[in-house]
Each structure stands twice: as structure tokens, then as C-alpha cells.
Amino acid sequence: MMMAATTTIHCHDCREISDVVTTDEPWLAMAKDWVSTDYHCKHSEDHRVELWVGPSECLSLIHISEPT
């Protein structure tokens, strides 16, 4: 069984919220002073991402309502 710690990110380029693996050492996520800093979009490491701390606006509705 493989275990890993994950976090939820918001990719501004994909307009997606997704869970990503932050470490293969899940015990790190239990430490109160540990904060993951190594995370990126699953589609591209060059995408602009930030930690997601929802709830927030629905990304799919924002995408649909923007003028093209």
C-alpha cells in the first residue's frame, strides 16, 4: 500500500481545483509546523497555482460567464 500526503490547489490557468501529492512521507503532514511548498498543476509545472482554502466561487460558472 502506498501512502502520500496531498493538498488541494487552485490552478489559475486551468481554472480547476484539484488534489495533488505533496510528499510521499505522510507523517510530515501530521507535524504542526510543516507546510507544503512543493506543489504544481497536474497539467503543467508552469501554471500559476495557489493553495485552495474554499469554499469560493464555482470555477466552472466563472468560465461559462466570461465573455469570449
C-alpha positions in Angstrom: 0.0 0.0 0.0 1.4 3.4 -1.0 0.6 6.4 1.2 1.1 10.0 0.4 0.1 13.5 1.8 -2.0 15.6 -0.5 -3.2 19.2 -0.6 -5.9 21.0 -2.7 -4.8 23.6 -5.1 -6.4 26.1 -7.4 -4.8 26.4 -10.9 -5.5 29.8 -12.3 -4.5 28.7 -15.9 -6.7 25.5 -16.0 -9.4 27.1 -13.8 -9.5 23.8 -11.8 -9.4 22.8 -8.2 -7.6 19.5 -7.7 -5.8 17.4 -5.1 -2.1 16.9 -5.7 0.5 14.8 -3.9 2.8 17.0 -1.8 5.0 14.3 -0.2 5.5 10.6 -0.1 6.0 10.9 3.7 2.5 11.2 5.1 3.8 11.6 8.6 5.2 15.1 7.6 1.6 16.3 7.1 0.8 15.5 10.7 3.6 17.8 12.0 2.0 21.2 13.1 5.0 23.2 11.8 5.2 21.5 8.3 3.8 23.4 5.4 3.9 22.0 1.9 5.6 24.3 -0.6 6.2 21.8 -3.4 3.1 21.5 -5.4 2.1 22.3 -9.0 -0.7 21.7 -11.5 -1.0 18.2 -12.8 -1.1 19.5 -16.4 2.0 21.8 -16.3 4.5 22.9 -13.7 4.5 26.3 -15.3 0.8 27.0 -14.4 0.0 29.6 -11.7 -1.3 27.8 -8.7 -2.1 28.6 -5.1 -3.4 26.6 -2.1 -7.2 26.4 -2.2 -9.0 27.3 1.0 -12.6 27.1 -0.1 -15.4 27.5 -0.3 -15.2 30.1 -3.0 -16.8 30.8 -6.4 -17.5 27.9 -8.7 -14.8 27.9 -11.3 -16.9 26.3 -14.0 -19.6 29.1 -13.6 -16.9 31.8 -13.8 -15.6 30.2 -17.0 -19.0 30.0 -18.6 -20.0 33.5 -17.7 -16.8 35.2 -19.1 -17.2 36.9 -22.5 -15.2 35.3 -25.3 
